[in-house]
Every structure is written in C-alpha cells, then in structure tokens.
Amino acid sequence: MDASGIILDTSEERALSTMMAWRVHEFGPPEIMKFESVPRPEPGPGEVLVKVKAAGVGPWDGWIRAGKSALPQPLPLTLGSDLSGEIVAMGPGVVELAVGDQVYGVTNPQFVGAYAEYAVASAEMVSTKPTSLTHVEAASLPVVSVTAWQALFDHAQLKAGETVVIHGAAGNVGSYAVQLAHHAGLQTVATASTGDISAVRDLGANRVVDYRTQRFEEEVRDADAVIDLVGGETQTRSFQVLRRGGKLVSAVSRPDQDLATRYGVEATFFLVNVTNQYLREIARLVENGKLRTKIGAVLPLADAREAHLMLEHVRPQPKGKIVLDVGAS
C-alpha cells in the first residue's frame, strides 16, 4: 500500500523501493563498475533524499573506484558526489530545505552515492540550484567551483591587485579559478597549452603562458600565490616564481616542505570542503553572469562506465565537465 492508501502489487512496491545505481564491489578499472538494482536509501538526521536529475563525473570518482581515495571507502559503494535534482524526502533536523526544492551540491564527505536515481545528501552540502542553469549544468559545478574558490580565497587568501599564477587554467577547476580571480580584481597569469590560450584569455586571464613553448618560471617573478592544479614537475618549478612570503596552494599533491623553507614561502595541499555557504556564493555569481559553466560530454546514467573510460583516457577525454543525465536514462 502506498501513502494514498492505494494497494500496490508486489512488483509495483518493489519498483518504488528500489533504484538503479552504479556500484563498486571491488576496487579496480572501469570494468569493475556494476549497474544494478539496489534498495532506495532513506535520509537520516540532517540528510535529504534527492531524486537525481544529473550527476557530475570527476577524477576523484576514478580515484575512489580504483581504491586510491585519500579517504577510507568501505565496500560496496555507489560512485559519485556532484549532483543536481529535487528533494523528495527529508530526515529529522533539516530546517532550511523543503520537499520539492531544486538543489545542487554533493552527497557527503565521503564523495559517494550520486550515480543513482536517488541519493542521500547531507543537508549542509546542498543548496538551491541556480535557476538560470539546467540540472546538467548545475551538476557540473559543485566540487570544481568550490575547489577554485577555496584555493584562491581561503588558502591563498588573495586580495584585489595581487598576482596569482594558475596552472591548468583550461581544466575544470582552473577555468573557474581564472573567472573567480578576474572578478576579484586579481592579476592572473595562467598556464595553458597552445590550443587553449584564447579560451583562457576569454575567461579573464591577464596573461597566458603557453607551457608547451615557454617556461613559466622565466616569464613570471614575485607572484603572491600559485594555484597548482597540475602537480609533479610543474609544482616543483613553481617555487621559483613566488615572492618571499608567497603561497603555493595545491589541490593535487602535497608540496615539498624543504623547498618551501628554502624559498621562504608557504606551501599547502587541501581537500575541498563543499558546504551550502560556498554553494550559495557560487549560485549568486552564476545568476549575476559572473561564472560560466563548460560541459564537455553528457551521457545517460547507464553509460557511466563510458564516462570513466574517458577519465582514464581510454576514450577521448572532452574539454569540460562530464555529466550523467539521469533523467535521460
């Protein structure tokens, strides 16, 4: 029997109590992902149940699937964190949201659960979806835009007029970092490949260095901060472009503290912390026309494994965010 008192047969009851989701029972390559019917979750205290309209796909999803997450991930698990959709149920203690609200954000601090028809999300990690965006566009935003914001303003603590070097400026995080830096009045030096220079300049970079033909450490001096979205050798060389007392902030890997001491700078690594406070600020910028989204590929939920093959470069990786259109499934 459903809430209206209508008697359902068992198959209808089962259809209402289950959903399709992409599950991982063992860590490994995309081939281990399974699209299967699982019980629909119930929201607990401080949680909401979201009917997922779209789910973003990011490299962290691939790390979790492969068993390389920085966080403990008990198996089995449902992949995915970025989402946009409609609240259909609420757990106890949720006061700022209501059933029927169109929301975007992430599922939980573990970054799992969104590649599904329904997902439980922490009420503190979702907020009202920007009305000017589709669900697919909104699902592309949360992790990458908040990562860019926190790198620039929470960790590098940059102020108008200061100079920032942004590596990987054409990437999903980098493109938001360039836009946010521009609107905050920062002097932005971005690194990108030859084919991306005009696009990065269009996002608001004051100067773009082609990393394929130029060595950025020969082009830049005395920067106030470096936002490292690349890692490796690029991160190591970045110490040379900072003024003493400057900051190197990486969202990729932990910087060498011996080098930081030698150059007289601060060097930090951080994991993004998506909360409704940041999501409201991002939504405000979107609604005011200050931030543009970039979708690289839209696939139905049933094709999530294809999305992960793109992450692994087994399939061509698009420029822009990969999003699963759950409604299209």
N, C-alpha and C positions, 0 to 999 in steps of 0.2 A: 504494500500500500504506500502511495506517495503522500506528500504533505496535504494535498487537497482531498484525501480520502479515497481517491480512485485506486481500485485494486489492479495491480500490475501482474503479468505473468512473470515467471522466474527469469526468463531471458531479458525482459524489459528491466527488471530490477537489477540484473547483473550488468546491463548496459549502463545504467545510471550510477552504479557503484564502482565501475572500472574505467580505465582510460588507457590510451596508448602512450608509451614513453620509451625513450632511448636509454637502455640500461647497460651498465658495465658490471660484469660478474668477476672479471679478472682484468688486471692492467695489461695494456699492450697496444698494438697498432689499431687503426680504424676498423680492421676486420673483426675485432672482438666485440664491437658495439652490437647490441641486440635491440630491435624494435619490437616491443612486446606489450601485452595487456597486463596491467598491474592495478591494484586497488587504488581508487581515488583517495588522496590524502585528506586528512581533516586538520583544520587550523587549531593550534594550541593557544595558550595565553600569549597575547602580544603579536599574534600572527593573523594573516588574512589568506583566504583561498582565492587564487586568481585563475579565471578562465583565460588561458594564454592565447593571445591573438598572434604574437610574434616573439621569437627568441633570438637574441644575438649570439653569434659564434665568434669566440676569440681564442688567441693562442693559449690562454690559461685553461680552456676546456680541453685542449690537446694535452697539456701537461698533466691534468688530472686523469684523463683517460690512460695516459702512458705510465702513471704511477710516479710522476715527477713533481707533484704538487708540493709547495712549501708547507702545506697544512696536512694533518692526518686525514685520510679519507677512507673510512670503513666501507667495505664492500658488502652487498651490492649497492650501487648508487645510480641515480639518474643524473645524466650530464646536464650542464647549462646553468647560467646565472643571470645574464641580462634578459629582461622580459618586458613586454607591454601587454596589457589586457584589462579585463574587467573583474572587479571584486564580486564574488558570488557568495561568500560566507566569511564570517569573522569569528575569531576566538575571543575569549574574555579579555577585557582590559584595553581594547582598541577604541580610542575615542575620536581621533582626528579624521578617520576614514569611514566610509559607509558602503553597504552593498549597492552595486550599480556604478560606483566610481570607476572612471577610466584612469588607470595608473601605469607608471613605468618605474623601473628600478632594477634591483637584483633580489635574488631569493633569500640568501642568508650568508653569514660569514664564511661558510664552507664553499660557497660558489657552486652549489649543485642544485638540481631539481627542475630546471626550466625547459628542457627539451621534452615537453609533455603537453597533453591537452589541458591539464590543470596543474598548478604549482602552489605550494605553500610558501609564503614570503613573510619575512619579518616586517611588521608594520613600520618599523623605524628605517627600513631600507627601500621603501617605495614612496612615491609622491604622485600628485596629479599629473597626468600626461599633458605635455604642451598641446593645446588644441589645434595649433597650426600643423602638427605632424600627424602622419598616418601611424598606425601601430608598428608597421615595419620600420619606419624612420625612427620612432621613439625607442624601439628595442635596440637600435644601433648605438645609442648614446651613453647609457649609464656608466659603465666601467671606464671607457676610454676618455670621456669628457671629464669625469671626476678625477681620474688619474692626472690629466693635464692640469686641472685647477690646483690640486693639492701639491703637485711638483713645483709649480710657479709661485704660489702664494702662501702655502702652509710650510713647505720645506725650504725653498729658496728665499721666501719672504721678500720677493721683489716689489719695488715701488716704481711709480712713473718716472721715466727718464733714465732708469738703469738699463744696462746692456745684458742681454741673455743670449746664449748660443743654444739652439735647439737642434739636436741630432735626430735624424729620422723624421724630418719635418713633413714628409709626404705620407707618412704612415697614419694609422688610425688615431693614435694618441697624439702624434706630432702635429697633425693638421688642426686639432683642437687647441693644442698649446700655442701654435702660431696665431690663431684667431684670438684667443684669450689675451695673449701678450700684446697684440696690436691694440685691442680695445682698452687695455690697462695703461696704455701710453709707454710701453717698454720699447727700447731699441732692440730689434730682433735680428740676429744673424742666424740663418737657417742653413743646414746642410742637406743636400738632396742630390739625386742623380740628374744627369743631363736632361732627360725627358720630363722631369717633374719641376724644373726650375720655374717656368711661367706659372704653373698652378700654385706653387708655394708662394710666389710673389703676389699672386692674386688674393691669397688668404691674408696678406698683410705684412709679410716679412719685409724689413727694411733692406736686407741684403741676403742673397742666396749664394752659397759657396757650393760649387759642383765638386763633390767628393771624389768623383772619378778622375778629374783632371787637375784638381787643386788640393794642396794640403792645408786644411783649415787652420792649423797652428802657425802657418806662415802668413795667414790673412787676418788673424784676429789677435788682439792683445788686450789685457786688462779688463776682461769681461767680469761682470759682477757675479754671474752664475752660468753654469752649463746644465742643461736638462738632457740627460743621457737616456735615449730610448733605443740604443743600438748595442752597447756593451763591448766587450772584447778590446781590441787594439784601439778602437775609437775612444773608448772610455779612458784608457791609459794615456793617450796623447792629449786628452782634454785638459789635464792638469796644467799644461803649458800656456793655455790661453786665459787663465784666471788671474785676476789681481790677487795680491796677498790679502787674506781675509775673505776671499770669494767662496762660493759654494758650488760643489758638484753634487747634483741630485740624480740618482739613477733609479728607474723603475724596472731595471733589467737584472742587475747583479751588484754584489757588494764591492764598492771601490777599495782599492789598496790604501790602507791607512798609513803605511810607511811613506807612500808618495804624497799623501795629503799633508803629512808632517813636513816633508821636505819642501813642498811648495807653499806651506803656510796657509792652507785652505781647509775648509770643512768638506767632508765627502760622506754622503749618506745614501743608503738604499731604503726604499719603503714599499710596503704593500698598500694598495688603495683601500680606503675605508669609505664605502658608499653609504651615505645617510640621507634622510629626507631633506635635511638642511641644504646640502650641496645640490640635490636634485631640484629643489625649488629655485635655487640660484641659476642653475643651468637652464631650466624651463623659462625663467624670466628673460635670459639672454636670447634664447631661441625665439620667444614671442616678440621681442624687440628687434628681431632681424640681425642680431649680432653674431649668431653662430649658425653655420650651415652644416648639414649632415651630408655624408657621402656614402651611398650604398654601392657596394661592389658586385654583389650577387644575391639574388633572392631565390631560395629553394623551398619546396614544401617540406613539412616536418618529416615525411617519410624518407627524404633524401639527406638526412643529417650526416650519414656516413660519407656521402659525396663531399659535403662541406668540410669534413675532417681530412679527406684526401687532398682538398685544396690547401688546408693548413699545413699539410705535410709536403706540399709541392709535388705530389704525385699527379694531381690535376693542376692546370694553370690557376695561379692564385690571383684573384681580381684585385684591382686598386680600389680600396674602400671596404666597408664592413660587409661581412657575410651575415645574412639574416635568414632565419627559418620562418616562413609564413605559415603559421599553424592553421589558420583559417582555410588556406588553400588545400590543406590535406583532407 
